[in-house]
Amino acid sequence: MRIITIIQNQLLLEKLKLENELERTLNDRTLETDEVVNKSVGLVHKLTNANSSIQTWESYLNKEEKKI
């Protein structure tokens, strides 16, 4: 089903964007240390949520496949 692929892609895209933003934040020499730390911690929390969402989605799909 196409909607499953769209959802998977959206979840992966969100994760990749967060990883990119974290990398850019860590390499940004114009930010103060506290800014880098606070922004990085916030991004790590968002990444954790994104990873959890991907795992939950994959788990759901596996359960649905077993029903078939």
N, C-alpha and C positions, 0 to 999 in steps of 0.2 A: 504494500500500500504506500502510496506517495506521501501521505501525511506522516507516516512513521519516519520516513527519510527526512522530511522537513524538520520534524521535532529533533531528531538526532543531530542534524546539521546545525540547528539553532543552539542547542546545548553546547556542541563542540565549538562553535563560533564564539559564544560567550566566554568559554574557557580560554581560547586562544587570544582573544582581545585583552582579557585580564592578565594573562602571562606577558603579553607584549607591554602593557601599561606598567607592570611591575618591573620589567627589564629596563624600560625607559626611565622610570623613577629612580632605580638604583644607579643608573649611569648619568643622571642629571646633576652636573656639578654646580648648577646655579641655585640649587635648593639648600637650605640650611639642614643640618643633621636632624634636628627634631622633625622637620617637615618630611624628610626622607623616611625616617622611622615610622612616624604616624601614618603616612600614606601607604607605606609598604605593609604595615600590619593590617590596615584596612583592606588592602588588596588581597593579602593572604587569606583573610577571613572570607572574602568574596570568592576566592579560588576554591577554598574548602567547600563552600556551598555549591559551587558549580560542579566540582568533582562528585559531591554527594548526589546531586541531581542526576548526573550521568549514570552513576552506579544504580540509583533507584530506577531510572528508566530502563537500563539494561536488565535489571532483575525482573521488572514488570514484563518485558518482552520475552524473557526466558520462561516465565511462568505461563504466558499466553501460548508460547510454542509447544509447551508440554501438554496443554489442553487439546491441541489439535491432533 
